[in-house]
């Protein structure tokens, strides 16, 4: 059974990964929007 501290650190690691993934996804969304706008302007 993990101690309270180990459990908390594990949750922190999961939260960090989730936050990082959300930030990456947000960047990807902005990049896609910029590409779509650029393509739309060329058409």
CHARMM internal coordinates of N, CA and C (Angstrom, degrees):
IC EDIT
DIST 1 N 1 CA 1.4675
DIST 1 CA 1 C 1.5324
ANGL 1 N 1 CA 1 C 109.05
DIST 1 C 2 N 1.3262
ANGL 1 CA 1 C 2 N 117.67
DIHE 1 N 1 CA 1 C 2 N 125.69
DIST 2 N 2 CA 1.4682
ANGL 1 C 2 N 2 CA 118.43
DIHE 1 CA 1 C 2 N 2 CA -179.45
DIST 2 CA 2 C 1.5251
ANGL 2 N 2 CA 2 C 111.47
DIHE 1 C 2 N 2 CA 2 C -69.67
DIST 2 C 3 N 1.2969
ANGL 2 CA 2 C 3 N 114.85
DIHE 2 N 2 CA 2 C 3 N 150.52
DIST 3 N 3 CA 1.4667
ANGL 2 C 3 N 3 CA 119.16
DIHE 2 CA 2 C 3 N 3 CA 175.54
DIST 3 CA 3 C 1.5220
ANGL 3 N 3 CA 3 C 108.22
DIHE 2 C 3 N 3 CA 3 C -73.45
DIST 3 C 4 N 1.3126
ANGL 3 CA 3 C 4 N 116.46
DIHE 3 N 3 CA 3 C 4 N 168.12
DIST 4 N 4 CA 1.4596
ANGL 3 C 4 N 4 CA 120.30
DIHE 3 CA 3 C 4 N 4 CA 178.60
DIST 4 CA 4 C 1.5119
ANGL 4 N 4 CA 4 C 111.58
DIHE 3 C 4 N 4 CA 4 C -57.30
DIST 4 C 5 N 1.3211
ANGL 4 CA 4 C 5 N 116.23
DIHE 4 N 4 CA 4 C 5 N -41.09
DIST 5 N 5 CA 1.4636
ANGL 4 C 5 N 5 CA 120.58
DIHE 4 CA 4 C 5 N 5 CA -178.09
DIST 5 CA 5 C 1.5278
ANGL 5 N 5 CA 5 C 110.96
DIHE 4 C 5 N 5 CA 5 C -65.80
DIST 5 C 6 N 1.3330
ANGL 5 CA 5 C 6 N 116.71
DIHE 5 N 5 CA 5 C 6 N -45.03
DIST 6 N 6 CA 1.4706
ANGL 5 C 6 N 6 CA 119.50
DIHE 5 CA 5 C 6 N 6 CA 179.04
DIST 6 CA 6 C 1.5269
ANGL 6 N 6 CA 6 C 110.48
DIHE 5 C 6 N 6 CA 6 C -61.10
DIST 6 C 7 N 1.3217
ANGL 6 CA 6 C 7 N 115.19
DIHE 6 N 6 CA 6 C 7 N -42.51
DIST 7 N 7 CA 1.4588
ANGL 6 C 7 N 7 CA 119.82
DIHE 6 CA 6 C 7 N 7 CA 179.87
DIST 7 CA 7 C 1.5320
ANGL 7 N 7 CA 7 C 110.03
DIHE 6 C 7 N 7 CA 7 C -61.51
DIST 7 C 8 N 1.3210
ANGL 7 CA 7 C 8 N 116.40
DIHE 7 N 7 CA 7 C 8 N -44.75
DIST 8 N 8 CA 1.4603
ANGL 7 C 8 N 8 CA 121.66
DIHE 7 CA 7 C 8 N 8 CA -179.68
DIST 8 CA 8 C 1.5284
ANGL 8 N 8 CA 8 C 110.49
DIHE 7 C 8 N 8 CA 8 C -62.81
DIST 8 C 9 N 1.3299
ANGL 8 CA 8 C 9 N 117.06
DIHE 8 N 8 CA 8 C 9 N -43.17
DIST 9 N 9 CA 1.4697
ANGL 8 C 9 N 9 CA 120.36
DIHE 8 CA 8 C 9 N 9 CA -179.73
DIST 9 CA 9 C 1.5182
ANGL 9 N 9 CA 9 C 110.68
DIHE 8 C 9 N 9 CA 9 C -64.56
DIST 9 C 10 N 1.3330
ANGL 9 CA 9 C 10 N 116.76
DIHE 9 N 9 CA 9 C 10 N -38.21
DIST 10 N 10 CA 1.4591
ANGL 9 C 10 N 10 CA 120.06
DIHE 9 CA 9 C 10 N 10 CA 178.85
DIST 10 CA 10 C 1.5302
ANGL 10 N 10 CA 10 C 109.57
DIHE 9 C 10 N 10 CA 10 C -64.74
DIST 10 C 11 N 1.3290
ANGL 10 CA 10 C 11 N 116.63
DIHE 10 N 10 CA 10 C 11 N -44.82
DIST 11 N 11 CA 1.4640
ANGL 10 C 11 N 11 CA 119.99
DIHE 10 CA 10 C 11 N 11 CA 177.52
DIST 11 CA 11 C 1.5264
ANGL 11 N 11 CA 11 C 110.75
DIHE 10 C 11 N 11 CA 11 C -61.73
DIST 11 C 12 N 1.3315
ANGL 11 CA 11 C 12 N 116.59
DIHE 11 N 11 CA 11 C 12 N -39.95
DIST 12 N 12 CA 1.4558
ANGL 11 C 12 N 12 CA 120.37
DIHE 11 CA 11 C 12 N 12 CA 178.59
DIST 12 CA 12 C 1.5190
ANGL 12 N 12 CA 12 C 111.43
DIHE 11 C 12 N 12 CA 12 C -60.75
DIST 12 C 13 N 1.3248
ANGL 12 CA 12 C 13 N 116.32
DIHE 12 N 12 CA 12 C 13 N -41.17
DIST 13 N 13 CA 1.4611
ANGL 12 C 13 N 13 CA 121.45
DIHE 12 CA 12 C 13 N 13 CA 179.42
DIST 13 CA 13 C 1.5256
ANGL 13 N 13 CA 13 C 110.47
DIHE 12 C 13 N 13 CA 13 C -63.96
DIST 13 C 14 N 1.3312
ANGL 13 CA 13 C 14 N 116.23
DIHE 13 N 13 CA 13 C 14 N -42.27
DIST 14 N 14 CA 1.4641
ANGL 13 C 14 N 14 CA 120.38
DIHE 13 CA 13 C 14 N 14 CA 178.80
DIST 14 CA 14 C 1.5312
ANGL 14 N 14 CA 14 C 109.80
DIHE 13 C 14 N 14 CA 14 C -64.34
DIST 14 C 15 N 1.3274
ANGL 14 CA 14 C 15 N 116.02
DIHE 14 N 14 CA 14 C 15 N -42.89
DIST 15 N 15 CA 1.4637
ANGL 14 C 15 N 15 CA 120.16
DIHE 14 CA 14 C 15 N 15 CA 179.54
DIST 15 CA 15 C 1.5267
ANGL 15 N 15 CA 15 C 110.78
DIHE 14 C 15 N 15 CA 15 C -63.63
DIST 15 C 16 N 1.3249
ANGL 15 CA 15 C 16 N 117.14
DIHE 15 N 15 CA 15 C 16 N -40.38
DIST 16 N 16 CA 1.4672
ANGL 15 C 16 N 16 CA 120.83
DIHE 15 CA 15 C 16 N 16 CA 178.06
DIST 16 CA 16 C 1.5220
ANGL 16 N 16 CA 16 C 110.30
DIHE 15 C 16 N 16 CA 16 C -61.47
DIST 16 C 17 N 1.3315
ANGL 16 CA 16 C 17 N 116.47
DIHE 16 N 16 CA 16 C 17 N -43.55
DIST 17 N 17 CA 1.4654
ANGL 16 C 17 N 17 CA 120.05
DIHE 16 CA 16 C 17 N 17 CA 179.82
DIST 17 CA 17 C 1.5197
ANGL 17 N 17 CA 17 C 110.54
DIHE 16 C 17 N 17 CA 17 C -64.28
DIST 17 C 18 N 1.3271
ANGL 17 CA 17 C 18 N 116.45
DIHE 17 N 17 CA 17 C 18 N -42.23
DIST 18 N 18 CA 1.4627
ANGL 17 C 18 N 18 CA 120.39
DIHE 17 CA 17 C 18 N 18 CA 179.89
DIST 18 CA 18 C 1.5276
ANGL 18 N 18 CA 18 C 110.21
DIHE 17 C 18 N 18 CA 18 C -63.83
DIST 18 C 19 N 1.3284
ANGL 18 CA 18 C 19 N 116.36
DIHE 18 N 18 CA 18 C 19 N -42.71
DIST 19 N 19 CA 1.4635
ANGL 18 C 19 N 19 CA 120.55
DIHE 18 CA 18 C 19 N 19 CA 179.95
DIST 19 CA 19 C 1.5293
ANGL 19 N 19 CA 19 C 110.06
DIHE 18 C 19 N 19 CA 19 C -63.87
DIST 19 C 20 N 1.3246
ANGL 19 CA 19 C 20 N 116.36
DIHE 19 N 19 CA 19 C 20 N -42.57
DIST 20 N 20 CA 1.4620
ANGL 19 C 20 N 20 CA 121.45
DIHE 19 CA 19 C 20 N 20 CA 179.44
DIST 20 CA 20 C 1.5269
ANGL 20 N 20 CA 20 C 110.42
DIHE 19 C 20 N 20 CA 20 C -63.18
DIST 20 C 21 N 1.3284
ANGL 20 CA 20 C 21 N 116.87
DIHE 20 N 20 CA 20 C 21 N -44.06
DIST 21 N 21 CA 1.4617
ANGL 20 C 21 N 21 CA 120.66
DIHE 20 CA 20 C 21 N 21 CA 179.55
DIST 21 CA 21 C 1.5264
ANGL 21 N 21 CA 21 C 110.28
DIHE 20 C 21 N 21 CA 21 C -63.76
DIST 21 C 22 N 1.3291
ANGL 21 CA 21 C 22 N 117.16
DIHE 21 N 21 CA 21 C 22 N -40.43
DIST 22 N 22 CA 1.4631
ANGL 21 C 22 N 22 CA 120.71
DIHE 21 CA 21 C 22 N 22 CA 179.18
DIST 22 CA 22 C 1.5238
ANGL 22 N 22 CA 22 C 110.43
DIHE 21 C 22 N 22 CA 22 C -63.90
DIST 22 C 23 N 1.3250
ANGL 22 CA 22 C 23 N 117.21
DIHE 22 N 22 CA 22 C 23 N -40.17
DIST 23 N 23 CA 1.4617
ANGL 22 C 23 N 23 CA 121.10
DIHE 22 CA 22 C 23 N 23 CA 179.18
DIST 23 CA 23 C 1.5279
ANGL 23 N 23 CA 23 C 110.30
DIHE 22 C 23 N 23 CA 23 C -66.22
DIST 23 C 24 N 1.3368
ANGL 23 CA 23 C 24 N 116.85
DIHE 23 N 23 CA 23 C 24 N -41.95
DIST 24 N 24 CA 1.4639
ANGL 23 C 24 N 24 CA 120.58
DIHE 23 CA 23 C 24 N 24 CA 177.83
DIST 24 CA 24 C 1.5273
ANGL 24 N 24 CA 24 C 110.21
DIHE 23 C 24 N 24 CA 24 C -61.84
DIST 24 C 25 N 1.3283
ANGL 24 CA 24 C 25 N 116.16
DIHE 24 N 24 CA 24 C 25 N -43.06
DIST 25 N 25 CA 1.4547
ANGL 24 C 25 N 25 CA 120.76
DIHE 24 CA 24 C 25 N 25 CA -179.16
DIST 25 CA 25 C 1.5225
ANGL 25 N 25 CA 25 C 110.17
DIHE 24 C 25 N 25 CA 25 C -63.35
DIST 25 C 26 N 1.3275
ANGL 25 CA 25 C 26 N 116.78
DIHE 25 N 25 CA 25 C 26 N -41.52
DIST 26 N 26 CA 1.4590
ANGL 25 C 26 N 26 CA 121.95
DIHE 25 CA 25 C 26 N 26 CA 179.07
DIST 26 CA 26 C 1.5297
ANGL 26 N 26 CA 26 C 110.47
DIHE 25 C 26 N 26 CA 26 C -61.12
DIST 26 C 27 N 1.3308
ANGL 26 CA 26 C 27 N 116.80
DIHE 26 N 26 CA 26 C 27 N -43.60
DIST 27 N 27 CA 1.4678
ANGL 26 C 27 N 27 CA 121.06
DIHE 26 CA 26 C 27 N 27 CA 177.71
DIST 27 CA 27 C 1.5257
ANGL 27 N 27 CA 27 C 110.13
DIHE 26 C 27 N 27 CA 27 C -61.96
DIST 27 C 28 N 1.3240
ANGL 27 CA 27 C 28 N 116.62
DIHE 27 N 27 CA 27 C 28 N -42.38
DIST 28 N 28 CA 1.4541
ANGL 27 C 28 N 28 CA 121.97
DIHE 27 CA 27 C 28 N 28 CA -179.31
DIST 28 CA 28 C 1.5310
ANGL 28 N 28 CA 28 C 110.13
DIHE 27 C 28 N 28 CA 28 C -62.46
DIST 28 C 29 N 1.3401
ANGL 28 CA 28 C 29 N 116.48
DIHE 28 N 28 CA 28 C 29 N -42.81
DIST 29 N 29 CA 1.4633
ANGL 28 C 29 N 29 CA 121.03
DIHE 28 CA 28 C 29 N 29 CA 178.44
DIST 29 CA 29 C 1.5259
ANGL 29 N 29 CA 29 C 110.79
DIHE 28 C 29 N 29 CA 29 C -59.89
DIST 29 C 30 N 1.3350
ANGL 29 CA 29 C 30 N 116.86
DIHE 29 N 29 CA 29 C 30 N -45.36
DIST 30 N 30 CA 1.4669
ANGL 29 C 30 N 30 CA 120.37
DIHE 29 CA 29 C 30 N 30 CA -179.56
DIST 30 CA 30 C 1.5262
ANGL 30 N 30 CA 30 C 110.50
DIHE 29 C 30 N 30 CA 30 C -64.08
DIST 30 C 31 N 1.3241
ANGL 30 CA 30 C 31 N 116.64
DIHE 30 N 30 CA 30 C 31 N -41.84
DIST 31 N 31 CA 1.4675
ANGL 30 C 31 N 31 CA 120.61
DIHE 30 CA 30 C 31 N 31 CA 179.17
DIST 31 CA 31 C 1.5237
ANGL 31 N 31 CA 31 C 110.21
DIHE 30 C 31 N 31 CA 31 C -62.07
DIST 31 C 32 N 1.3317
ANGL 31 CA 31 C 32 N 116.71
DIHE 31 N 31 CA 31 C 32 N -44.72
DIST 32 N 32 CA 1.4643
ANGL 31 C 32 N 32 CA 120.56
DIHE 31 CA 31 C 32 N 32 CA 179.40
DIST 32 CA 32 C 1.5212
ANGL 32 N 32 CA 32 C 111.08
DIHE 31 C 32 N 32 CA 32 C -62.57
DIST 32 C 33 N 1.3262
ANGL 32 CA 32 C 33 N 117.11
DIHE 32 N 32 CA 32 C 33 N -42.20
DIST 33 N 33 CA 1.4685
ANGL 32 C 33 N 33 CA 120.32
DIHE 32 CA 32 C 33 N 33 CA 178.80
DIST 33 CA 33 C 1.5242
ANGL 33 N 33 CA 33 C 110.47
DIHE 32 C 33 N 33 CA 33 C -60.81
DIST 33 C 34 N 1.3186
ANGL 33 CA 33 C 34 N 116.60
DIHE 33 N 33 CA 33 C 34 N -43.07
DIST 34 N 34 CA 1.4630
ANGL 33 C 34 N 34 CA 120.87
DIHE 33 CA 33 C 34 N 34 CA -179.96
DIST 34 CA 34 C 1.5286
ANGL 34 N 34 CA 34 C 110.30
DIHE 33 C 34 N 34 CA 34 C -63.65
DIST 34 C 35 N 1.3284
ANGL 34 CA 34 C 35 N 117.20
DIHE 34 N 34 CA 34 C 35 N -41.80
DIST 35 N 35 CA 1.4710
ANGL 34 C 35 N 35 CA 120.73
DIHE 34 CA 34 C 35 N 35 CA 179.02
DIST 35 CA 35 C 1.5225
ANGL 35 N 35 CA 35 C 110.55
DIHE 34 C 35 N 35 CA 35 C -64.64
DIST 35 C 36 N 1.3316
ANGL 35 CA 35 C 36 N 116.40
DIHE 35 N 35 CA 35 C 36 N -44.07
DIST 36 N 36 CA 1.4667
ANGL 35 C 36 N 36 CA 119.61
DIHE 35 CA 35 C 36 N 36 CA 179.84
DIST 36 CA 36 C 1.5213
ANGL 36 N 36 CA 36 C 110.99
DIHE 35 C 36 N 36 CA 36 C -62.50
DIST 36 C 37 N 1.3296
ANGL 36 CA 36 C 37 N 116.99
DIHE 36 N 36 CA 36 C 37 N -40.53
DIST 37 N 37 CA 1.4677
ANGL 36 C 37 N 37 CA 120.23
DIHE 36 CA 36 C 37 N 37 CA 178.09
DIST 37 CA 37 C 1.5231
ANGL 37 N 37 CA 37 C 110.02
DIHE 36 C 37 N 37 CA 37 C -62.68
DIST 37 C 38 N 1.3361
ANGL 37 CA 37 C 38 N 116.48
DIHE 37 N 37 CA 37 C 38 N -44.22
DIST 38 N 38 CA 1.4647
ANGL 37 C 38 N 38 CA 120.85
DIHE 37 CA 37 C 38 N 38 CA -178.80
DIST 38 CA 38 C 1.5259
ANGL 38 N 38 CA 38 C 110.29
DIHE 37 C 38 N 38 CA 38 C -61.98
DIST 38 C 39 N 1.3230
ANGL 38 CA 38 C 39 N 116.95
DIHE 38 N 38 CA 38 C 39 N -43.11
DIST 39 N 39 CA 1.4679
ANGL 38 C 39 N 39 CA 120.74
DIHE 38 CA 38 C 39 N 39 CA 179.01
DIST 39 CA 39 C 1.5298
ANGL 39 N 39 CA 39 C 109.81
DIHE 38 C 39 N 39 CA 39 C -65.63
DIST 39 C 40 N 1.3262
ANGL 39 CA 39 C 40 N 116.74
DIHE 39 N 39 CA 39 C 40 N -40.83
DIST 40 N 40 CA 1.4636
ANGL 39 C 40 N 40 CA 120.95
DIHE 39 CA 39 C 40 N 40 CA 179.25
DIST 40 CA 40 C 1.5178
ANGL 40 N 40 CA 40 C 111.96
DIHE 39 C 40 N 40 CA 40 C -62.52
DIST 40 C 41 N 1.3169
ANGL 40 CA 40 C 41 N 116.80
DIHE 40 N 40 CA 40 C 41 N -36.49
DIST 41 N 41 CA 1.4609
ANGL 40 C 41 N 41 CA 120.78
DIHE 40 CA 40 C 41 N 41 CA -179.97
DIST 41 CA 41 C 1.5269
ANGL 41 N 41 CA 41 C 111.16
DIHE 40 C 41 N 41 CA 41 C -71.46
DIST 41 C 42 N 1.3276
ANGL 41 CA 41 C 42 N 116.98
DIHE 41 N 41 CA 41 C 42 N -29.77
DIST 42 N 42 CA 1.4693
ANGL 41 C 42 N 42 CA 120.35
DIHE 41 CA 41 C 42 N 42 CA 179.59
DIST 42 CA 42 C 1.5258
ANGL 42 N 42 CA 42 C 110.98
DIHE 41 C 42 N 42 CA 42 C -74.35
DIST 42 C 43 N 1.3261
ANGL 42 CA 42 C 43 N 117.28
DIHE 42 N 42 CA 42 C 43 N -31.85
DIST 43 N 43 CA 1.4679
ANGL 42 C 43 N 43 CA 121.65
DIHE 42 CA 42 C 43 N 43 CA -173.70
DIST 43 CA 43 C 1.5237
ANGL 43 N 43 CA 43 C 111.50
DIHE 42 C 43 N 43 CA 43 C -67.05
END
COOR INIT
IC SEED 1 N 1 CA 1 C
IC BUILD
